[in-house]
Amino acid sequence: MRELTQSEITTVSAAASCIDASLFKNLQDKAIRDAAAFSMITGAITFAIGYGLFASPFIGGGIAFVLAPYAAGLGYFSSSAWTIIS
């Protein structure tokens, strides 16, 4: 019995899950757009709260800057793009 190549394994696994590379890229692009939008909205809200509490745009911007990566991660993983997989 011969060994399977990586290309054959990829083809078989993609056929089994019905998700090809272009579909996955489209799903990932939508999730990235959702993450960016969620991060911007969260950043604006946290900036407003920080500015309101401390009356300093630098502190408000700092809070938004610190929370932005966490908000982007949350937006990416909770995107509606991934509902097709689950």
C-alpha positions as CSV (number, residue, x, y, z in Angstrom):
1,M,0.0,0.0,0.0
2,R,1.4,3.4,-0.9
3,E,1.6,6.5,1.2
4,L,-0.8,9.4,0.6
5,T,0.6,12.7,-0.4
6,Q,-0.3,16.0,1.4
7,S,-2.3,17.1,-1.7
8,E,-4.4,13.9,-1.6
9,I,-5.0,14.3,2.1
10,T,-6.1,17.9,1.6
11,T,-8.4,17.0,-1.3
12,V,-10.0,14.2,0.6
13,S,-10.5,16.2,3.8
14,A,-11.9,19.1,1.9
15,A,-14.3,16.9,0.1
16,A,-15.4,15.3,3.4
17,S,-16.2,18.7,5.0
18,C,-17.5,20.3,1.8
19,I,-15.4,23.4,2.5
20,D,-12.8,24.3,-0.2
21,A,-10.0,26.8,0.1
22,S,-12.0,29.7,-1.6
23,L,-15.0,29.2,0.7
24,F,-12.8,29.1,3.8
25,K,-11.1,32.3,2.6
26,N,-14.5,34.0,2.1
27,L,-15.6,32.9,5.6
28,Q,-12.4,34.2,7.1
29,D,-12.6,37.5,5.3
30,K,-16.1,38.0,6.6
31,A,-14.9,37.2,10.1
32,I,-12.1,39.6,9.8
33,R,-14.5,42.4,8.7
34,D,-16.8,41.6,11.6
35,A,-13.8,41.7,14.0
36,A,-12.7,45.1,12.7
37,A,-16.2,46.5,12.9
38,F,-16.7,45.1,16.5
39,S,-13.3,46.5,17.5
40,M,-14.0,50.0,16.2
41,I,-17.4,50.1,17.8
42,T,-16.0,48.8,21.1
43,G,-13.1,51.3,20.8
44,A,-15.5,54.2,20.4
45,I,-17.6,53.2,23.3
46,T,-14.6,52.6,25.6
47,F,-13.0,55.9,24.5
48,A,-16.2,57.7,25.4
49,I,-16.4,56.0,28.8
50,G,-12.8,56.7,29.5
51,Y,-13.0,60.3,28.4
52,G,-16.2,60.8,30.5
53,L,-14.6,59.3,33.6
54,F,-11.2,60.9,33.4
55,A,-11.8,64.0,31.2
56,S,-8.7,63.2,29.2
57,P,-8.6,62.1,25.6
58,F,-5.2,60.4,26.2
59,I,-6.6,58.1,28.9
60,G,-9.7,57.4,26.8
61,G,-7.6,56.6,23.8
62,G,-5.3,54.4,25.9
63,I,-8.2,52.4,27.2
64,A,-9.6,51.9,23.7
65,F,-6.1,51.0,22.4
66,V,-5.6,48.4,25.2
67,L,-9.0,46.8,24.7
68,A,-9.0,46.8,20.9
69,P,-7.2,43.5,20.4
70,Y,-9.5,41.7,22.8
71,A,-12.5,43.1,21.1
72,A,-11.2,42.1,17.7
73,G,-10.6,38.6,18.9
74,L,-14.1,38.4,20.4
75,G,-15.6,39.8,17.1
76,Y,-13.6,37.3,15.0
77,F,-14.5,34.2,16.9
78,S,-18.1,35.1,17.5
79,S,-18.7,36.2,13.9
80,S,-21.7,34.8,12.1
81,A,-19.4,33.5,9.4
82,W,-18.5,30.5,11.5
83,T,-22.1,29.4,11.9
84,I,-21.8,27.5,8.6
85,I,-19.2,25.2,10.1
86,S,-20.9,24.4,13.4
